[in-house]
């Protein structure tokens, strides 16, 4: 039986992390895959870690570190400790319905995909989302298309699936720690020939109270713009991510990706 690893990055979600874990666990119990859930608490400055630890079992592992380092770092930290043949991640809030993972898995198998991306803009997605965030998402999607030419309309939604060999190829090259981590993963994978990247429908009910970025939205938008531009610079201009540039990659022993499954 194939194994699915699901990484859950969590930051300042002490009120919702328990519900997120329970919903995800209920979803995966009925999956055809064996599974593990790895919750990565990105900074232990509130009760998120202790609340998550209450749900720890043989199938649910809770890990973390003291300082907030960004979603990209949390994902790589969890992925480096995963064992699955397929590795997924889902954002730690309750906006996304974890049951959408089953839809992504079905599409993943049907298309024999390298990467499956959950998308708000899939025709059969169920989405409750404010108009202003739709505009921001569409605008960023157009920006990403101009820079990278990726055939996906929603690169930022916090639910994706990867074949393990794709991550083994991509993960050691990554640099982005915060909000442009998703596009860095997709752009680098595509550059390396893992181009079977497709979209699948999801269910999303946006809850403003859970957002960790609304307090500085303009700053976040600017940071994403710059980080994404830097990914383009490294990818297209200096070709940092290519095999020929291996000696330039920053080696972080804490994020060294596990090569052998099991």
C-alpha positions in Angstrom: 0.0 0.0 0.0 1.3 3.5 -0.9 1.8 5.9 1.9 0.6 9.5 2.0 2.4 12.1 4.2 0.4 15.3 4.9 2.3 18.3 6.2 0.3 20.9 8.2 2.2 24.2 8.7 0.6 26.1 11.7 1.3 29.5 13.1 -0.8 31.3 15.8 -3.6 28.8 15.4 -4.2 27.7 19.0 -8.0 28.1 18.6 -8.3 26.1 15.4 -5.4 23.6 15.2 -7.3 20.9 17.1 -10.3 21.1 14.8 -7.9 21.1 11.7 -6.2 17.9 12.9 -9.4 16.1 13.8 -11.0 17.0 10.4 -7.9 15.9 8.5 -7.7 12.6 10.6 -11.4 11.9 9.8 -10.7 12.4 6.1 -7.6 10.2 5.9 -9.1 7.3 7.8 -11.2 6.5 4.8 -8.4 7.0 2.3 -7.0 4.1 0.2 -3.5 5.2 1.3 -1.7 4.5 4.5 -0.9 7.9 6.0 0.9 10.1 8.4 0.1 13.6 9.5 3.0 15.9 10.4 2.0 19.1 12.1 4.8 21.7 12.0 4.3 24.6 14.5 6.2 27.5 13.0 7.1 29.3 16.2 6.1 28.3 19.7 5.1 31.7 20.9 1.5 30.8 21.8 -0.5 27.6 22.6 -0.6 26.2 19.1 2.1 23.6 19.9 0.5 22.4 23.2 -3.0 22.3 21.6 -1.6 20.2 18.7 0.3 17.9 21.1 -3.0 16.9 22.7 -3.9 15.2 19.4 -0.7 13.4 18.9 -1.0 9.7 18.1 1.0 7.0 16.2 -0.4 8.5 13.0 -0.2 12.2 14.0 3.3 13.7 14.7 3.7 17.2 16.1 7.0 19.0 15.7 8.1 22.6 15.9 10.8 25.1 16.7 10.9 28.3 18.8 11.1 31.1 16.2 8.6 31.9 13.4 10.5 31.2 10.2 7.8 31.3 7.5 5.5 28.9 5.7 8.2 27.8 3.2 10.6 26.9 6.0 7.9 25.0 7.9 6.9 23.0 4.8 10.5 22.0 4.1 11.0 21.1 7.8 8.1 18.8 7.7 8.7 17.3 4.3 12.3 16.5 5.3 10.8 14.3 8.1 8.2 12.6 6.0 8.1 9.0 4.8 5.3 9.0 2.1 5.5 8.0 -1.5 3.2 11.0 -2.0 3.7 14.1 0.1 0.9 16.7 0.5 0.5 19.8 2.5 -2.6 21.7 3.7 -2.7 25.1 5.5 -3.4 24.8 9.2 -6.5 26.9 9.4 -10.1 25.7 8.9 -10.8 27.6 5.6 -10.0 24.6 3.4 -12.1 21.5 3.8 -9.6 18.6 4.3 -12.0 16.3 2.4 -10.7 18.1 -0.7 -7.5 16.0 -0.4 -9.5 13.0 -1.6 -10.4 14.9 -4.8 -6.8 15.9 -5.3 -5.6 12.3 -4.8 -8.2 11.1 -7.4 -7.0 13.6 -10.0 -3.4 12.9 -9.1 -3.8 9.3 -9.9 -6.0 9.8 -13.0 -3.5 12.3 -14.6 -0.4 10.5 -13.4 0.7 13.9 -12.2 4.0 15.1 -10.8 2.2 17.7 -8.8 -1.5 18.3 -8.2 -2.6 21.8 -7.2 -5.8 22.7 -5.4 -7.4 25.6 -7.2 -10.1 28.1 -6.3 -10.6 28.7 -10.0 -11.4 25.1 -11.0 -15.0 25.1 -12.5 -16.4 22.8 -9.8 -14.6 24.2 -6.8 -16.9 25.4 -4.0 -15.6 28.8 -2.8 -16.7 31.5 -0.5 -14.2 34.3 -0.9 -14.4 38.1 -0.7 -14.3 40.0 -4.0 -11.1 42.0 -3.1 -9.2 38.8 -2.4 -10.4 37.3 -5.7 -8.9 40.4 -7.4 -5.6 40.0 -5.6 -5.5 36.3 -6.4 -6.3 36.8 -10.1 -3.7 39.6 -10.3 -1.0 37.5 -8.7 -1.9 34.6 -11.0 -1.4 36.8 -14.1 1.9 38.1 -12.7 3.1 34.5 -12.2 1.9 33.5 -15.7 3.9 36.3 -17.2 7.1 35.4 -15.4 7.0 31.6 -15.5 4.4 30.5 -18.1 2.9 27.9 -15.7 -0.4 26.4 -16.8 -2.0 26.7 -13.4 -4.3 29.6 -12.4 -4.0 29.3 -8.6 -0.4 28.8 -7.4 -1.0 30.0 -3.8 -3.8 27.9 -2.4 -2.5 26.0 0.5 -3.2 22.4 -0.7 -0.9 20.5 -3.0 0.4 17.0 -3.7 3.8 15.9 -4.9 5.4 12.7 -6.0 8.3 12.0 -3.6 10.9 11.9 -6.4 9.8 15.4 -7.4 10.5 16.7 -3.9 13.8 14.9 -3.7 14.8 16.7 -6.8 13.4 20.1 -5.8 13.7 20.6 -2.1 17.5 20.9 -1.7 17.5 23.9 -4.1 14.8 26.0 -2.4 15.4 29.3 -0.7 12.1 31.1 -0.1 10.9 30.8 3.5 7.7 32.8 3.4 4.8 33.6 1.1 6.3 32.8 -2.3 7.4 29.3 -1.3 4.5 27.7 -3.3 5.5 29.3 -6.6 9.2 28.5 -6.0 8.4 24.8 -5.6 6.2 24.8 -8.8 8.6 26.9 -10.9 11.7 24.8 -10.0 9.9 21.5 -10.5 8.7 22.6 -13.9 12.3 23.8 -14.8 13.7 20.4 -13.9 11.2 18.6 -16.1 8.5 17.7 -13.6 6.0 19.4 -15.8 2.9 17.2 -15.2 1.3 19.9 -13.0 -2.5 20.0 -12.9 -5.3 21.6 -10.9 -8.1 19.9 -9.0 -11.3 21.3 -7.3 -11.4 22.2 -3.6 -13.9 23.5 -1.0 -12.9 26.8 0.6 -14.9 29.0 3.1 -12.7 32.0 3.9 -12.7 33.2 7.5 -11.1 36.6 8.0 -10.6 36.1 11.7 -8.1 33.2 11.0 -5.9 35.2 8.6 -2.4 35.9 9.9 -1.5 38.5 7.3 -4.4 40.9 7.2 -2.8 43.2 9.8 -0.1 44.2 7.2 -1.7 43.3 3.8 0.1 45.8 1.7 3.4 44.8 3.2 2.6 41.1 2.5 1.7 41.9 -1.1 4.9 43.8 -1.6 7.0 41.0 -0.1 5.3 38.4 -2.3 5.9 40.6 -5.4 9.6 40.9 -4.6 10.1 37.2 -3.5 8.4 36.0 -6.7 10.6 38.4 -8.8 13.7 37.0 -7.1 12.6 33.4 -7.9 12.4 34.5 -11.5 15.8 36.1 -11.3 17.4 32.9 -9.8 15.5 30.6 -12.2 15.9 32.5 -15.5 18.8 34.9 -15.2 21.5 33.3 -13.0 20.1 29.7 -13.3 20.7 29.1 -9.6 18.4 26.1 -9.5 20.0 24.2 -12.4 22.2 21.2 -11.7 25.2 23.1 -13.0 24.9 25.5 -10.1 24.8 22.7 -7.4 28.0 24.1 -5.7 26.1 27.4 -5.0 23.1 25.8 -3.2 22.9 26.6 0.4 23.2 23.4 2.4 21.1 23.3 5.6 21.6 20.0 7.4 18.3 20.5 9.3 16.5 20.5 6.0 18.4 17.8 4.2 15.7 15.8 2.4 15.4 12.1 3.3 16.3 10.2 0.2 15.2 6.7 1.3 11.5 6.1 1.9 10.8 4.2 5.2 
